[in-house]
Amino acid sequence: MIILGGGITEAGKDLFEPLEEFMSLYEWRTGGNKTEIVKAGYGDLAGAVGAACFARETMGV
């Protein structure tokens, strides 16, 4: 699974459809399994949430 986040994902189908087409051409599908491309649930906050989680884990809080 590929999870994309941030403002660029607001492009919706204009982003995801070409990515899926590219993957269908070049992805090596072991066992015929397609890699799913999904939008992160945090949208524009994905980077901030990731940084906060990293800081929390690093600082042992």
C-alpha positions as CSV (number, residue, x, y, z in Angstrom):
1,M,0.0,0.0,0.0
2,I,1.2,3.5,-0.9
3,I,-0.2,6.3,1.3
4,L,0.0,9.8,0.0
5,G,-0.7,12.8,2.1
6,G,-0.5,16.6,2.1
7,G,-2.1,19.2,-0.1
8,I,-1.2,17.6,-3.3
9,T,-3.7,14.8,-2.7
10,E,-6.5,17.4,-3.0
11,A,-5.9,17.0,-6.8
12,G,-8.0,13.8,-6.4
13,K,-8.5,11.9,-9.6
14,D,-6.1,14.2,-11.5
15,L,-3.3,12.7,-9.3
16,F,-4.5,9.2,-8.5
17,E,-5.6,8.1,-11.9
18,P,-2.3,8.8,-13.7
19,L,-0.4,7.2,-10.8
20,E,-2.5,4.1,-11.0
21,E,-2.0,3.9,-14.8
22,F,1.8,4.3,-14.3
23,M,1.8,1.5,-11.7
24,S,-0.2,-0.8,-13.9
25,L,2.5,-0.4,-16.6
26,Y,5.6,-0.7,-14.4
27,E,4.7,-2.4,-11.1
28,W,6.1,-5.8,-10.6
29,R,3.1,-7.7,-9.2
30,T,4.2,-10.8,-7.4
31,G,1.3,-13.2,-7.3
32,G,-0.8,-10.7,-9.3
33,N,-1.4,-8.4,-6.4
34,K,-1.9,-4.7,-7.2
35,T,-0.4,-2.1,-4.9
36,E,-3.2,0.1,-3.6
37,I,-2.6,3.9,-3.6
38,V,-4.7,5.7,-1.0
39,K,-5.0,9.2,0.4
40,A,-3.8,9.7,4.0
41,G,-6.6,10.5,6.4
42,Y,-4.8,13.6,7.8
43,G,-4.7,15.5,4.5
44,D,-2.7,18.8,4.9
45,L,-1.8,17.8,8.5
46,A,-0.1,14.6,7.6
47,G,3.4,16.0,7.9
48,A,2.7,17.8,11.2
49,V,1.2,14.6,12.7
50,G,4.1,12.5,11.5
51,A,6.6,15.0,12.9
52,A,4.7,15.0,16.2
53,C,4.7,11.2,16.4
54,F,8.4,11.1,15.6
55,A,9.2,13.7,18.3
56,R,7.1,11.8,20.8
57,E,8.8,8.5,20.1
58,T,12.3,10.1,20.0
59,M,11.8,11.9,23.3
60,G,10.1,8.9,25.0
61,V,7.0,10.9,26.0
